[in-house]
């Protein structure tokens, strides 16, 4: 398993299972990280470090992630009155990805539409159960001539504590195990995505007949805020995420 370096769009994606539940408005700014740093060491990538500054609106929603490592790289979020919000990713100060998110009646993301500067266009559809747990994510290629073409499906299942236990994709299966005594208190301002209740202990991935594992360890500050998430992969890769408040 290769541990990829942080990129702003990747950072946004991984927050699907680590962000706030509905109704978490007017959050105190002291509980929101101001900077995020990812430090990756792997055989394929060497040693890479990326740091971003995070900003929020008055409702505790993420409004921007600006790289201090790569000038001109940032993600900007805008929230609209019609139950949508947008994300624009800039690289070298040039817009490379624009994505619009639709919020469903359960106050979670229902679907998305994205296009990039290479004329690729894609959409996503999120499906939830009656308990507002995300149970399926379908991704489609899109064109004006042929419409939507399904290219990937992920199906999710949960343990008795409501934590994501299995993510079954078309080619890869991820299994998750959690620390029962460590609540997931990380708040990065993405209030329209579901979150796990506890912090991950291990993630086991099965892909192409190969099984690999990532094991996590955590550090907290005096206010019980998550400051370090250290992940060590069975192939020797190390991924350290640091948050400052």
NUVOVEX-411248 format. One line per 8 residues: number of its first residue (from 1); for each residue y, z, x of C-alpha. Coordinates in pm, 1 decimal. Last residue first. Example, Ala and Ser with C-alpha at 12.3 -4.5 7.8 and 13.67 -1.06 7.14 Angstrom:
2
2) -106.0,714.0,1367.0  -450.0,780.0,1230.0
This chain:
245
245) 2525.8,1653.6,-536.9  2307.0,1506.0,-262.1  1977.6,1325.9,-314.0  1726.2,1227.2,-44.0  1431.2,988.4,-80.3  1176.3,978.7,202.6  920.0,696.4,211.1  646.9,711.6,476.3
237) 382.1,446.1,539.0  61.8,554.0,710.8  -180.5,338.7,512.3  -265.0,641.5,294.2  96.6,659.1,185.0  327.0,954.7,245.4  603.0,1030.4,-5.7  882.8,1280.2,58.6
229) 1116.1,1351.9,-234.0  1416.7,1551.3,-111.6  1711.8,1712.4,-293.4  1577.1,1799.4,-638.4  1807.4,2051.0,-804.0  1685.4,2410.3,-837.5  2040.8,2546.0,-802.3  1958.6,2683.7,-457.5
221) 1845.1,2339.5,-343.2  1506.3,2178.0,-397.7  1248.7,2010.2,-169.7  955.5,1798.7,-282.7  620.6,1670.2,-152.4  452.1,1350.4,-268.9  119.3,1182.6,-189.9  76.9,804.3,-209.1
213) -276.2,668.1,-237.5  -459.7,344.1,-170.3  -755.3,169.0,-332.5  -841.7,-191.0,-243.9  -1035.3,-415.0,-484.3  -743.2,-652.3,-519.7  -518.1,-366.8,-628.4  -604.6,-7.2,-714.4
205) -316.9,236.4,-671.9  -339.5,614.4,-664.6  -19.5,810.1,-720.9  -18.2,1172.3,-615.1  182.4,1485.5,-698.2  431.3,1332.8,-941.1  701.6,1559.1,-1082.8  668.5,1689.3,-1438.4
197) 804.3,1602.7,-1782.6  803.0,1227.2,-1726.8  1107.3,1034.7,-1840.3  1193.6,778.4,-2107.2  1476.7,529.8,-2057.4  1814.4,509.2,-2233.0  1972.6,803.7,-2051.5  1996.2,638.1,-1711.0
189) 2230.5,895.4,-1558.0  2044.1,992.4,-1245.0  1903.2,1321.0,-1372.4  1614.2,1473.2,-1177.3  1481.8,1783.5,-1354.1  1117.1,1675.7,-1356.2  945.9,2010.6,-1396.3  731.6,2140.0,-1111.3
181) 460.4,2387.0,-1219.4  201.5,2133.2,-1338.6  242.2,1920.3,-1022.1  138.4,1576.4,-1144.2  -135.0,1313.4,-1103.7  -70.8,942.7,-1157.6  -300.5,639.3,-1170.2  -168.1,291.3,-1091.0
173) -368.5,-20.9,-1178.6  -282.0,-359.7,-1027.8  -349.7,-723.5,-1114.1  -243.2,-768.0,-1476.3  -98.7,-421.6,-1499.2  -253.7,-90.7,-1603.9  -17.0,204.9,-1564.9  -207.5,531.0,-1605.8
165) -114.3,899.5,-1637.8  244.8,898.0,-1761.8  324.3,1258.2,-1849.5  308.2,1385.2,-2207.0  137.4,1713.5,-2117.7  -197.7,1596.8,-2257.9  -193.2,1295.1,-2026.8  -32.6,960.7,-2100.0
157) -123.6,591.3,-2119.5  74.1,282.0,-2020.9  2.3,-89.8,-2056.6  178.9,-335.5,-1825.6  194.5,-705.6,-1910.2  302.0,-996.4,-1691.1  390.4,-1366.9,-1710.7  444.7,-1431.5,-2081.5
149) 627.6,-1758.9,-2142.2  946.9,-1750.2,-2352.2  1121.5,-2063.8,-2477.0  1009.1,-2408.9,-2362.9  1339.6,-2598.6,-2346.8  1595.8,-2318.0,-2323.2  1388.9,-2146.2,-2056.6  1247.0,-1794.8,-2028.2
141) 991.7,-1626.1,-1808.6  849.5,-1324.9,-1987.5  781.9,-959.9,-1912.2  580.9,-731.0,-2139.7  605.5,-352.3,-2118.4  360.7,-143.1,-2317.3  305.5,220.5,-2412.8  653.3,370.8,-2367.5
133) 633.3,714.5,-2530.6  861.1,761.4,-2830.0  610.0,989.8,-3004.7  534.7,724.0,-3267.5  432.5,482.9,-2990.9  671.7,266.6,-2793.1  691.8,-104.3,-2703.2  938.1,-248.7,-2448.6
125) 1000.3,-625.4,-2436.5  1134.4,-796.4,-2126.6  1318.4,-1123.0,-2065.3  1352.8,-1362.8,-1773.9  1584.6,-1634.4,-1643.0  1578.3,-1800.0,-1301.3  1886.5,-2015.7,-1236.4  1901.0,-1924.9,-865.3
117) 2206.3,-1702.3,-922.7  2013.6,-1472.8,-1153.5  1941.6,-1432.6,-1522.9  1822.8,-1133.8,-1722.3  1753.8,-1049.6,-2086.4  1628.9,-707.1,-2189.2  1439.7,-535.1,-2470.6  1401.9,-207.4,-2661.2
109) 1570.8,40.1,-2427.1  1560.1,389.3,-2574.5  1777.9,541.8,-2847.7  1486.1,547.2,-3098.5  1663.6,281.9,-3306.7  1646.2,43.1,-3013.0  1891.4,-12.4,-2727.2  1932.1,-371.9,-2604.9
101) 1976.8,-423.2,-2229.9  2169.6,-711.2,-2070.4  2103.5,-821.3,-1712.9  2318.2,-1017.1,-1466.6  2179.4,-1080.8,-1118.4  2332.7,-1236.1,-804.2  2707.3,-1174.5,-845.0  2869.8,-1219.7,-504.0
93) 3032.5,-929.9,-318.6  2788.1,-978.9,-27.7  2523.5,-889.5,-286.9  2630.5,-796.9,-638.7  2404.4,-674.2,-917.8  2548.0,-666.0,-1269.2  2391.1,-433.7,-1528.0  2476.9,-455.4,-1895.8
85) 2467.5,-223.4,-2195.3  2383.8,-277.5,-2558.4  2399.3,-71.1,-2875.4  2697.8,-266.2,-3017.0  2973.7,-40.2,-2878.2  2918.3,-147.3,-2518.0  2820.9,29.8,-2197.6  2894.8,-134.8,-1861.6
77) 2683.4,-82.1,-1549.8  2770.8,-201.1,-1197.6  2514.3,-244.9,-918.4  2638.6,-275.0,-560.4  2607.9,-467.5,-233.4  2935.4,-575.9,-70.6  2884.9,-359.5,235.5  2518.2,-289.4,318.5
69) 2472.6,71.9,430.5  2732.8,230.4,203.4  2569.3,70.0,-98.1  2744.0,118.0,-431.5  2555.7,234.2,-740.2  2775.1,216.1,-1047.3  2825.0,335.8,-1404.6  2534.9,581.2,-1451.9
61) 2566.3,764.6,-1781.6  2675.1,1130.6,-1785.0  2874.6,1094.8,-2105.2  3208.7,1104.5,-1922.4  3103.2,809.8,-1707.1  2897.3,821.7,-1390.2  2918.5,723.2,-1021.2  2647.1,693.4,-756.2
53) 2696.1,627.9,-383.7  2415.9,437.4,-212.4  2232.1,485.9,116.5  1966.9,257.7,270.8  1745.4,327.4,573.9  1481.8,101.2,728.4  1221.7,170.8,998.8  953.4,-90.4,1063.3
45) 887.0,-321.6,773.0  518.7,-413.3,807.0  393.1,-100.2,978.4  597.2,126.7,755.0  888.6,368.9,776.6  1131.3,401.9,485.8  1437.1,623.7,450.1  1596.2,612.0,102.6
37) 1935.8,773.4,52.9  2097.8,864.6,-279.6  2451.5,995.1,-315.0  2647.9,1168.6,-591.7  2344.9,1317.0,-766.7  2415.3,1440.3,-1121.3  2361.7,1807.1,-1208.3  2708.3,1915.5,-1092.8
29) 2862.7,1643.4,-1310.7  2778.6,1846.8,-1620.3  2608.4,1632.9,-1880.6  2813.1,1524.1,-2179.0  2523.4,1331.0,-2333.4  2151.5,1402.8,-2308.0  2071.2,1289.5,-2661.1  1786.6,1061.4,-2566.1
21) 1573.5,1155.3,-2265.9  1696.5,1136.8,-1908.8  1556.4,941.8,-1614.1  1249.5,955.0,-1393.4  1003.0,711.5,-1552.4  1231.6,409.6,-1588.3  1415.7,516.2,-1275.6  1201.4,290.4,-1060.0
13) 1374.9,-13.1,-1203.8  1729.2,89.3,-1118.1  1631.6,162.4,-759.2  1465.6,-177.5,-736.2  1790.5,-343.5,-846.1  1985.9,-145.6,-589.7  1746.7,-209.8,-305.3  1548.3,67.8,-138.7
5) 1290.5,-27.5,119.6  934.9,-108.3,9.7  638.3,119.1,76.9  337.2,-99.8,142.4  0.0,0.0,0.0
